[in-house]
């Protein structure tokens, strides 16, 4: 009634002119009332997808050439694991990146607001979990295999083979797939996350008991893989250092290959911890707080933080190929030679400067003596 009275009272009056700020405010109110959001720029997603594809393809070519050279050596198993890791990262960039780009290009008319789910969201969330767990599982398997190869080479030669390596790879992929499809059986849920362009486990809106269990399972498997990789890489590193100090290694070439592989594993582990650690910790904290109802009024800030951390996690698939591109023995040897040449050049330059200074000081002393003599 009050609205009708106001409308009737102002029917004969001209509508007030709206300035630019008022028009912008009305536009934002209209957008929010429709339950949609302005489209975000897809530049970052396209750049990340392109870089990931280029770097992973480059790493695959390098690993394929190395695998042909070391097919009958102990390094072949490591290269098979590494190639599977890079191929999985490449598939993750292609599939998940295509889904994210589809969400970006769908515009403001997308019928799925934040916090809801559909078939596309379920598939995207499953891809996020699958391609998130696979690199961690593969890194753990690679570290365990190298630890056995360094500390127990005879046992490694007897137990590890190409057929068993392929069986281990199939088990890792099936395990990650089994965890990712749990929400399809109502064991957890995937929902659209801020800004509505990606899907992940429900951690901020209406978290239930099964959601919390799913988050704990996902985080526990990820942290366990990183912890196992840390222990195995530490043991391998200590063993190699002791072997170099006591000179008990069988051959210098085998020792250098082991060192190269352990250095690459350390690079993988550091990249995984930096990229995935923040997302795992934040997701576990938010799911626990949301389930208890103690998330507070900072929900929007947490959503933005989740977006930042998932972008960090996606960088892991870009950094993994660089581990094999940069931390190869040939590259490390070139860097060592360049550094050694620069160090020797600096030493020779300092030596020549010292000689010049000493000769100048000697000439000054002789000049002084010559002037003092009658």
VOPAGU-2260 file (C-alpha; in pm, 1 decimal, decimal comma):
REM VOPAGU-2260
SITE   aa  ch    i         X         Y         Z
SITE  UNK   A    0       0,0       0,0       0,0
SITE  UNK   A    1     276,3     242,2      94,5
SITE  UNK   A    2     455,3     169,7    -231,6
SITE  UNK   A    3     135,0     226,9    -426,9
SITE  UNK   A    4      72,5     557,3    -249,5
SITE  UNK   A    5     422,8     673,6    -326,5
SITE  UNK   A    6     380,9     571,4    -687,4
SITE  UNK   A    7      51,2     757,7    -717,4
SITE  UNK   A    8     188,0    1064,2    -543,7
SITE  UNK   A    9     484,4    1080,1    -776,9
SITE  UNK   A   10     302,1     979,7   -1091,9
SITE  UNK   A   11     274,4    1334,7   -1217,0
SITE  UNK   A   12     630,1    1428,8   -1130,1
SITE  UNK   A   13     922,9    1378,0   -1367,4
SITE  UNK   A   14    1170,6    1103,1   -1272,2
SITE  UNK   A   15    1487,9    1238,4   -1112,4
SITE  UNK   A   16    1800,7    1216,8   -1321,4
SITE  UNK   A   17    2048,7     952,4   -1210,2
SITE  UNK   A   18    2416,7    1026,4   -1206,0
SITE  UNK   A   19    2685,4     773,7   -1299,8
SITE  UNK   A   20    2734,3     638,7    -947,4
SITE  UNK   A   21    2358,1     584,8    -898,4
SITE  UNK   A   22    2335,4     394,5   -1226,5
SITE  UNK   A   23    2627,5     177,0   -1125,2
SITE  UNK   A   24    2466,0     103,5    -788,1
SITE  UNK   A   25    2136,3       5,8    -953,5
SITE  UNK   A   26    2323,7    -222,3   -1193,4
SITE  UNK   A   27    2498,8    -399,9    -906,9
SITE  UNK   A   28    2169,9    -439,2    -721,4
SITE  UNK   A   29    2006,4    -585,2   -1031,6
SITE  UNK   A   30    2291,3    -830,4   -1079,8
SITE  UNK   A   31    2282,4    -940,7    -715,9
SITE  UNK   A   32    1902,3    -977,7    -721,5
SITE  UNK   A   33    1928,5   -1216,8   -1015,5
SITE  UNK   A   34    2173,0   -1434,4    -821,5
SITE  UNK   A   35    2442,8   -1398,9   -1084,1
SITE  UNK   A   36    2785,7   -1240,2   -1091,1
SITE  UNK   A   37    2979,8   -1034,0   -1340,6
SITE  UNK   A   38    3202,4   -1240,3   -1563,0
SITE  UNK   A   39    3564,8   -1261,3   -1458,4
SITE  UNK   A   40    3855,8   -1227,8   -1689,9
SITE  UNK   A   41    3974,6   -1559,1   -1831,8
SITE  UNK   A   42    4322,9   -1427,9   -1908,7
SITE  UNK   A   43    4478,7   -1590,7   -1604,5
SITE  UNK   A   44    4315,3   -1926,6   -1675,9
SITE  UNK   A   45    4424,0   -1920,5   -2041,1
SITE  UNK   A   46    4781,6   -1824,6   -1946,6
SITE  UNK   A   47    4805,2   -2096,2   -1680,7
SITE  UNK   A   48    4663,7   -2358,2   -1915,7
SITE  UNK   A   49    4898,5   -2258,9   -2199,1
SITE  UNK   A   50    5210,0   -2256,1   -1981,4
SITE  UNK   A   51    5118,7   -2588,3   -1824,9
SITE  UNK   A   52    5069,4   -2752,3   -2163,1
SITE  UNK   A   53    5393,5   -2618,1   -2310,2
SITE  UNK   A   54    5608,2   -2704,3   -2006,5
SITE  UNK   A   55    5460,2   -3051,6   -1959,8
SITE  UNK   A   56    5496,7   -3140,7   -2327,6
SITE  UNK   A   57    5860,2   -3023,1   -2317,3
SITE  UNK   A   58    5927,1   -3231,2   -2007,0
SITE  UNK   A   59    5761,4   -3535,6   -2167,6
SITE  UNK   A   60    5991,0   -3508,4   -2470,7
SITE  UNK   A   61    6298,2   -3486,8   -2246,3
SITE  UNK   A   62    6184,9   -3783,3   -2035,1
SITE  UNK   A   63    6102,3   -3993,3   -2341,4
SITE  UNK   A   64    6453,6   -3940,0   -2481,6
SITE  UNK   A   65    6607,6   -4023,1   -2144,0
SITE  UNK   A   66    6394,6   -4336,9   -2111,3
SITE  UNK   A   67    6528,6   -4468,8   -2443,3
SITE  UNK   A   68    6885,7   -4427,0   -2317,2
SITE  UNK   A   69    6830,5   -4581,5   -1973,1
SITE  UNK   A   70    6571,2   -4848,9   -2053,2
SITE  UNK   A   71    6777,9   -5133,6   -1904,6
SITE  UNK   A   72    6919,4   -4944,7   -1609,1
SITE  UNK   A   73    6786,3   -4869,6   -1262,7
SITE  UNK   A   74    6690,5   -4519,5   -1372,6
SITE  UNK   A   75    6427,1   -4656,7   -1612,4
SITE  UNK   A   76    6178,5   -4712,3   -1328,5
SITE  UNK   A   77    6225,2   -4357,6   -1204,6
SITE  UNK   A   78    6177,5   -4220,5   -1556,1
SITE  UNK   A   79    5858,4   -4424,6   -1598,9
SITE  UNK   A   80    5718,7   -4276,2   -1277,9
SITE  UNK   A   81    5829,9   -3928,2   -1381,3
SITE  UNK   A   82    5674,8   -3958,5   -1727,4
SITE  UNK   A   83    5347,0   -4073,5   -1570,1
SITE  UNK   A   84    5354,8   -3775,6   -1334,0
SITE  UNK   A   85    5411,0   -3525,7   -1614,6
SITE  UNK   A   86    5144,4   -3691,0   -1831,9
SITE  UNK   A   87    4897,8   -3672,1   -1542,6
SITE  UNK   A   88    4978,4   -3303,9   -1490,9
SITE  UNK   A   89    4925,1   -3242,4   -1862,7
SITE  UNK   A   90    4585,9   -3417,0   -1854,7
SITE  UNK   A   91    4491,6   -3214,5   -1548,9
SITE  UNK   A   92    4569,5   -2889,3   -1726,8
SITE  UNK   A   93    4372,4   -2990,4   -2033,7
SITE  UNK   A   94    4060,4   -3123,4   -1860,5
SITE  UNK   A   95    4033,1   -2894,8   -1558,3
SITE  UNK   A   96    4148,4   -2593,2   -1759,0
SITE  UNK   A   97    3885,8   -2654,8   -2026,6
SITE  UNK   A   98    3613,0   -2680,9   -1761,8
SITE  UNK   A   99    3722,2   -2358,1   -1594,8
SITE  UNK   A  100    3733,9   -2175,6   -1929,0
SITE  UNK   A  101    3385,1   -2299,7   -2005,5
SITE  UNK   A  102    3264,3   -2145,6   -1679,9
SITE  UNK   A  103    3441,3   -1818,4   -1757,7
SITE  UNK   A  104    3290,5   -1794,8   -2105,1
SITE  UNK   A  105    2937,3   -1888,2   -1991,9
SITE  UNK   A  106    2875,1   -1525,8   -1883,5
SITE  UNK   A  107    2638,7   -1397,9   -1618,8
SITE  UNK   A  108    2354,1   -1619,2   -1732,8
SITE  UNK   A  109    2500,9   -1930,6   -1574,6
SITE  UNK   A  110    2222,1   -2095,3   -1373,4
SITE  UNK   A  111    2449,9   -2236,6   -1103,5
SITE  UNK   A  112    2526,5   -1988,4    -823,8
SITE  UNK   A  113    2789,3   -2032,2    -557,5
SITE  UNK   A  114    2737,0   -2312,7    -309,4
SITE  UNK   A  115    2515,9   -2522,0    -541,6
SITE  UNK   A  116    2607,0   -2821,3    -754,8
SITE  UNK   A  117    2517,1   -2997,7   -1077,4
SITE  UNK   A  118    2658,4   -3271,0   -1299,3
SITE  UNK   A  119    2923,9   -3040,5   -1443,9
SITE  UNK   A  120    3029,7   -2931,1   -1095,8
SITE  UNK   A  121    3051,0   -3291,9    -975,1
SITE  UNK   A  122    3277,5   -3380,3   -1265,7
SITE  UNK   A  123    3494,5   -3071,6   -1216,1
SITE  UNK   A  124    3528,0   -3135,0    -842,1
SITE  UNK   A  125    3622,5   -3496,3    -906,6
SITE  UNK   A  126    3891,5   -3381,0   -1150,1
SITE  UNK   A  127    4026,8   -3136,0    -892,3
SITE  UNK   A  128    4060,3   -3410,6    -630,1
SITE  UNK   A  129    4191,9   -3673,6    -873,0
SITE  UNK   A  130    4455,6   -3452,1   -1034,8
SITE  UNK   A  131    4544,2   -3316,2    -691,5
SITE  UNK   A  132    4607,7   -3653,9    -530,0
SITE  UNK   A  133    4784,4   -3821,3    -824,7
SITE  UNK   A  134    5100,7   -3601,7    -819,6
SITE  UNK   A  135    5129,1   -3643,9    -442,6
SITE  UNK   A  136    5089,3   -4021,7    -464,8
SITE  UNK   A  137    5333,5   -4045,0    -754,7
SITE  UNK   A  138    5588,8   -3827,7    -574,9
SITE  UNK   A  139    5563,3   -4055,6    -271,2
SITE  UNK   A  140    5605,4   -4368,0    -486,4
SITE  UNK   A  141    5906,5   -4219,4    -665,1
SITE  UNK   A  142    6070,9   -4125,0    -334,7
SITE  UNK   A  143    6010,0   -4473,8    -192,9
SITE  UNK   A  144    6152,4   -4639,6    -504,0
SITE  UNK   A  145    6465,0   -4422,8    -498,3
SITE  UNK   A  146    6513,3   -4478,0    -125,7
SITE  UNK   A  147    6512,1   -4853,5    -185,3
SITE  UNK   A  148    6744,5   -4815,1    -484,8
SITE  UNK   A  149    6997,8   -4609,8    -285,7
SITE  UNK   A  150    6989,0   -4794,4      46,1
SITE  UNK   A  151    6910,7   -5151,0     -72,1
SITE  UNK   A  152    7026,4   -5180,1    -435,0
SITE  UNK   A  153    7018,8   -5563,1    -441,7
SITE  UNK   A  154    6664,6   -5575,3    -302,1
SITE  UNK   A  155    6563,0   -5305,4    -549,3
SITE  UNK   A  156    6704,4   -5503,9    -842,8
SITE  UNK   A  157    6516,9   -5815,8    -728,3
SITE  UNK   A  158    6177,7   -5658,9    -653,0
SITE  UNK   A  159    6141,6   -5360,8    -887,2
SITE  UNK   A  160    6064,5   -5427,7   -1252,0
SITE  UNK   A  161    5883,6   -5252,9   -1535,1
SITE  UNK   A  162    5575,7   -5474,3   -1500,5
SITE  UNK   A  163    5548,4   -5409,2   -1126,1
SITE  UNK   A  164    5602,8   -5038,7   -1182,8
SITE  UNK   A  165    5309,0   -5030,4   -1424,7
SITE  UNK   A  166    5097,8   -5220,3   -1169,6
SITE  UNK   A  167    5191,2   -4961,7    -905,4
SITE  UNK   A  168    5094,5   -4680,3   -1141,7
SITE  UNK   A  169    4756,9   -4840,9   -1208,8
SITE  UNK   A  170    4698,1   -4880,7    -834,0
SITE  UNK   A  171    4785,0   -4514,0    -770,8
SITE  UNK   A  172    4545,7   -4390,6   -1040,8
SITE  UNK   A  173    4268,4   -4622,6    -917,1
SITE  UNK   A  174    4318,9   -4508,5    -557,2
SITE  UNK   A  175    4297,4   -4141,2    -653,6
SITE  UNK   A  176    3994,0   -4215,5    -871,8
SITE  UNK   A  177    3825,5   -4404,5    -588,4
SITE  UNK   A  178    3866,2   -4108,6    -353,6
SITE  UNK   A  179    3747,1   -3856,5    -612,9
SITE  UNK   A  180    3419,4   -4040,1    -687,6
SITE  UNK   A  181    3310,0   -4071,5    -322,4
SITE  UNK   A  182    3075,8   -3766,1    -349,0
SITE  UNK   A  183    2892,9   -3944,0    -632,4
SITE  UNK   A  184    2780,3   -4192,2    -364,0
SITE  UNK   A  185    2676,9   -3913,7    -121,0
SITE  UNK   A  186    3001,4   -3947,4      75,9
SITE  UNK   A  187    3076,8   -3574,9      71,9
SITE  UNK   A  188    2981,9   -3312,4    -185,6
SITE  UNK   A  189    3132,1   -3087,0    -449,8
SITE  UNK   A  190    2999,7   -2731,3    -481,5
SITE  UNK   A  191    3079,2   -2423,4    -687,1
SITE  UNK   A  192    3337,9   -2205,0    -520,4
SITE  UNK   A  193    3400,4   -1831,3    -541,0
SITE  UNK   A  194    3373,6   -1676,6    -800,1
SITE  UNK   A  195    3162,1   -1961,1    -939,5
SITE  UNK   A  196    3417,1   -2080,2   -1196,9
SITE  UNK   A  197    3550,3   -2389,9   -1019,6
SITE  UNK   A  198    3426,6   -2667,6    -792,7
SITE  UNK   A  199    3576,8   -2828,7    -486,8
SITE  UNK   A  200    3477,3   -2999,7    -164,6
SITE  UNK   A  201    3205,8   -2820,6      34,5
SITE  UNK   A  202    3399,9   -2644,1     309,6
SITE  UNK   A  203    3239,6   -2301,0     362,0
SITE  UNK   A  204    2864,1   -2335,1     304,5
SITE  UNK   A  205    2650,8   -2586,1     495,0
SITE  UNK   A  206    2930,0   -2834,2     569,0
SITE  UNK   A  207    2789,7   -3164,3     697,4
SITE  UNK   A  208    2942,6   -3459,0     875,5
SITE  UNK   A  209    3019,0   -3653,3     556,6
SITE  UNK   A  210    3175,3   -3341,9     403,6
SITE  UNK   A  211    3405,7   -3309,2     702,7
SITE  UNK   A  212    3500,6   -3678,2     681,5
SITE  UNK   A  213    3574,9   -3639,1     310,2
SITE  UNK   A  214    3793,9   -3333,2     371,0
SITE  UNK   A  215    3980,8   -3514,4     648,8
SITE  UNK   A  216    4034,3   -3816,7     420,8
SITE  UNK   A  217    4159,8   -3600,9     134,0
SITE  UNK   A  218    4393,1   -3396,9     356,1
SITE  UNK   A  219    4520,7   -3703,3     543,4
SITE  UNK   A  220    4613,1   -3885,4     223,4
SITE  UNK   A  221    4785,6   -3575,3      86,5
SITE  UNK   A  222    4980,3   -3500,0     404,8
SITE  UNK   A  223    5076,1   -3865,8     448,1
SITE  UNK   A  224    5214,7   -3875,3      93,7
SITE  UNK   A  225    5419,8   -3560,6     149,2
SITE  UNK   A  226    5547,9   -3685,1     486,1
SITE  UNK   A  227    5647,0   -4022,4     339,8
SITE  UNK   A  228    5826,0   -3851,2      51,6
SITE  UNK   A  229    6009,7   -3625,1     297,3
SITE  UNK   A  230    6131,3   -3920,7     504,7
SITE  UNK   A  231    6242,3   -4123,6     202,3
SITE  UNK   A  232    6419,4   -3830,8      35,8
SITE  UNK   A  233    6597,1   -3745,2     360,3
SITE  UNK   A  234    6720,3   -4103,3     398,5
SITE  UNK   A  235    6833,4   -4113,4      35,6
SITE  UNK   A  236    7015,3   -3781,4      66,9
SITE  UNK   A  237    7196,8   -3882,4     385,6
SITE  UNK   A  238    7296,7   -4215,4     230,2
SITE  UNK   A  239    7439,3   -4046,4     -79,2
SITE  UNK   A  240    7631,9   -3792,8     129,1
SITE  UNK   A  241    7783,1   -4071,4     338,5
SITE  UNK   A  242    7871,0   -4265,2      23,9
SITE  UNK   A  243    8053,2   -3963,9    -119,4
SITE  UNK   A  244    8241,4   -3899,2     203,0
SITE  UNK   A  245    8346,4   -4261,0     258,6
SITE  UNK   A  246    8380,8   -4338,5    -115,4
SITE  UNK   A  247    8189,4   -4665,0     -89,9
SITE  UNK   A  248    7975,2   -4615,9    -399,9
SITE  UNK   A  249    8021,1   -4873,0    -674,7
SITE  UNK   A  250    8066,9   -4640,3    -968,9
SITE  UNK   A  251    8091,4   -4266,9   -1010,6
SITE  UNK   A  252    7833,9   -4268,8   -1292,7
SITE  UNK   A  253    7577,1   -4462,5   -1087,7
SITE  UNK   A  254    7636,0   -4230,2    -792,4
SITE  UNK   A  255    7582,6   -3923,4   -1008,8
SITE  UNK   A  256    7259,4   -4070,5   -1149,5
SITE  UNK   A  257    7131,2   -4137,8    -797,3
SITE  UNK   A  258    7221,9   -3783,4    -692,9
SITE  UNK   A  259    7040,5   -3640,4    -994,6
SITE  UNK   A  260    6724,5   -3837,9    -918,0
SITE  UNK   A  261    6725,2   -3745,1    -548,0
SITE  UNK   A  262    6775,1   -3376,9    -633,7
SITE  UNK   A  263    6477,2   -3393,9    -869,8
SITE  UNK   A  264    6266,9   -3564,0    -602,2
SITE  UNK   A  265    6357,3   -3291,6    -355,3
SITE  UNK   A  266    6244,6   -3033,6    -609,8
SITE  UNK   A  267    5913,1   -3216,7    -656,9
SITE  UNK   A  268    5861,1   -3239,9    -281,4
SITE  UNK   A  269    5934,1   -2872,1    -221,1
SITE  UNK   A  270    5699,3   -2768,6    -503,7
SITE  UNK   A  271    5419,3   -2991,0    -368,8
SITE  UNK   A  272    5455,9   -2862,3     -12,9
SITE  UNK   A  273    5457,9   -2496,6    -119,4
SITE  UNK   A  274    5171,4   -2527,2    -368,8
SITE  UNK   A  275    4938,6   -2770,9    -193,5
SITE  UNK   A  276    5013,5   -2713,1     174,8
SITE  UNK   A  277    4816,4   -2386,0     215,2
SITE  UNK   A  278    4506,2   -2521,6      38,3
SITE  UNK   A  279    4504,0   -2842,8     242,8
SITE  UNK   A  280    4542,8   -2660,9     573,7
SITE  UNK   A  281    4284,8   -2393,5     490,4
SITE  UNK   A  282    4032,3   -2646,1     358,4
SITE  UNK   A  283    4060,5   -2855,1     673,6
SITE  UNK   A  284    4026,0   -2550,0     898,9
SITE  UNK   A  285    3727,7   -2408,8     708,5
SITE  UNK   A  286    3544,8   -2741,7     696,0
SITE  UNK   A  287    3589,4   -2788,9    1071,5
SITE  UNK   A  288    3475,7   -2434,2    1151,7
SITE  UNK   A  289    3181,1   -2450,2     910,7
SITE  UNK   A  290    3065,0   -2782,6    1055,9
SITE  UNK   A  291    3080,7   -2642,0    1409,0
SITE  UNK   A  292    2913,9   -2317,0    1300,2
SITE  UNK   A  293    3204,8   -2101,9    1416,8
SITE  UNK   A  294    3311,3   -1964,7    1078,7
SITE  UNK   A  295    3192,2   -1615,2    1172,3
SITE  UNK   A  296    3141,2   -1319,8     941,6
SITE  UNK   A  297    3465,0   -1366,1     745,3
SITE  UNK   A  298    3311,2   -1614,9     503,0
SITE  UNK   A  299    3369,0   -1395,3     197,0
SITE  UNK   A  300    3734,5   -1339,4     289,6
SITE  UNK   A  301    3782,0   -1713,4     329,6
SITE  UNK   A  302    3629,8   -1773,9     -14,0
SITE  UNK   A  303    3875,9   -1530,4    -169,7
SITE  UNK   A  304    4160,3   -1699,1      18,2
SITE  UNK   A  305    4048,2   -2038,6    -110,7
SITE  UNK   A  306    4061,1   -1902,6    -466,5
SITE  UNK   A  307    4416,4   -1777,6    -410,1
SITE  UNK   A  308    4532,4   -2108,3    -265,1
SITE  UNK   A  309    4374,4   -2317,8    -540,9
SITE  UNK   A  310    4563,0   -2106,0    -793,6
SITE  UNK   A  311    4879,4   -2183,4    -600,0
SITE  UNK   A  312    4792,7   -2553,8    -613,6
SITE  UNK   A  313    4745,8   -2534,5    -990,5
SITE  UNK   A  314    5097,6   -2389,7   -1016,5
SITE  UNK   A  315    5229,8   -2727,2    -897,1
SITE  UNK   A  316    5144,5   -2873,8   -1237,8
SITE  UNK   A  317    5350,0   -2595,9   -1396,9
SITE  UNK   A  318    5649,4   -2632,0   -1164,0
SITE  UNK   A  319    5679,6   -3012,2   -1185,6
SITE  UNK   A  320    5801,4   -3010,1   -1549,2
SITE  UNK   A  321    6062,6   -2746,5   -1466,6
SITE  UNK   A  322    6210,2   -2985,3   -1211,0
SITE  UNK   A  323    6304,3   -3224,1   -1493,8
SITE  UNK   A  324    6393,1   -2946,7   -1737,6
SITE  UNK   A  325    6630,0   -2759,9   -1504,1
SITE  UNK   A  326    6750,4   -3023,1   -1254,8
SITE  UNK   A  327    6893,0   -3262,8   -1510,5
SITE  UNK   A  328    7254,1   -3370,5   -1474,9
SITE  UNK   A  329    7354,8   -3206,7   -1803,4
SITE  UNK   A  330    7205,9   -2873,0   -1696,5
SITE  UNK   A  331    7356,6   -2896,5   -1349,9
SITE  UNK   A  332    7697,1   -2977,0   -1496,9
SITE  UNK   A  333    7677,9   -2675,3   -1728,2
SITE  UNK   A  334    7581,4   -2452,9   -1436,0
SITE  UNK   A  335    7869,3   -2597,4   -1232,7
SITE  UNK   A  336    8117,7   -2537,0   -1514,8
SITE  UNK   A  337    7997,5   -2180,3   -1568,2
SITE  UNK   A  338    8017,3   -2111,7   -1195,1
SITE  UNK   A  339    8361,8   -2268,9   -1176,5
SITE  UNK   A  340    8486,5   -2061,7   -1471,1
SITE  UNK   A  341    8351,2   -1743,7   -1316,9
SITE  UNK   A  342    8512,7   -1828,9    -983,8
SITE  UNK   A  343    8848,6   -1900,9   -1148,2
SITE  UNK   A  344    8820,6   -1578,0   -1352,3
SITE  UNK   A  345    8755,3   -1380,7   -1033,1
SITE  UNK   A  346    9053,5   -1547,6    -864,3
SITE  UNK   A  347    9281,8   -1467,3   -1157,6
SITE  UNK   A  348    9152,4   -1109,7   -1167,5
SITE  UNK   A  349    9216,5   -1063,8    -795,4
SITE  UNK   A  350    9560,5   -1220,4    -829,8
SITE  UNK   A  351    9651,6    -985,1   -1114,4
SITE  UNK   A  352    9524,8    -686,5    -917,2
SITE  UNK   A  353    9734,2    -789,5    -620,0
SITE  UNK   A  354   10040,0    -823,5    -841,7
SITE  UNK   A  355    9977,8    -480,4    -991,9
SITE  UNK   A  356    9938,7    -326,6    -646,0
SITE  UNK   A  357   10253,4    -493,5    -518,0
SITE  UNK   A  358   10447,4    -376,7    -823,7
SITE  UNK   A  359   10315,9     -22,5    -776,5
SITE  UNK   A  360   10410,8     -28,8    -409,8
SITE  UNK   A  361   10760,2    -157,5    -500,7
SITE  UNK   A  362   10807,3     117,4    -759,9
SITE  UNK   A  363   10694,4     383,2    -509,4
SITE  UNK   A  364   10943,3     258,3    -254,7
SITE  UNK   A  365   11227,6     258,2    -509,2
SITE  UNK   A  366   11136,1     614,5    -617,8
SITE  UNK   A  367   11138,9     730,9    -255,3
SITE  UNK   A  368   11477,8     572,8    -194,1
SITE  UNK   A  369   11609,6     731,7    -513,6
SITE  UNK   A  370   11489,8    1077,7    -404,9
SITE  UNK   A  371   11632,3    1039,0     -53,2
SITE  UNK   A  372   11980,5     934,0    -175,5
SITE  UNK   A  373   12229,5    1230,9    -222,5
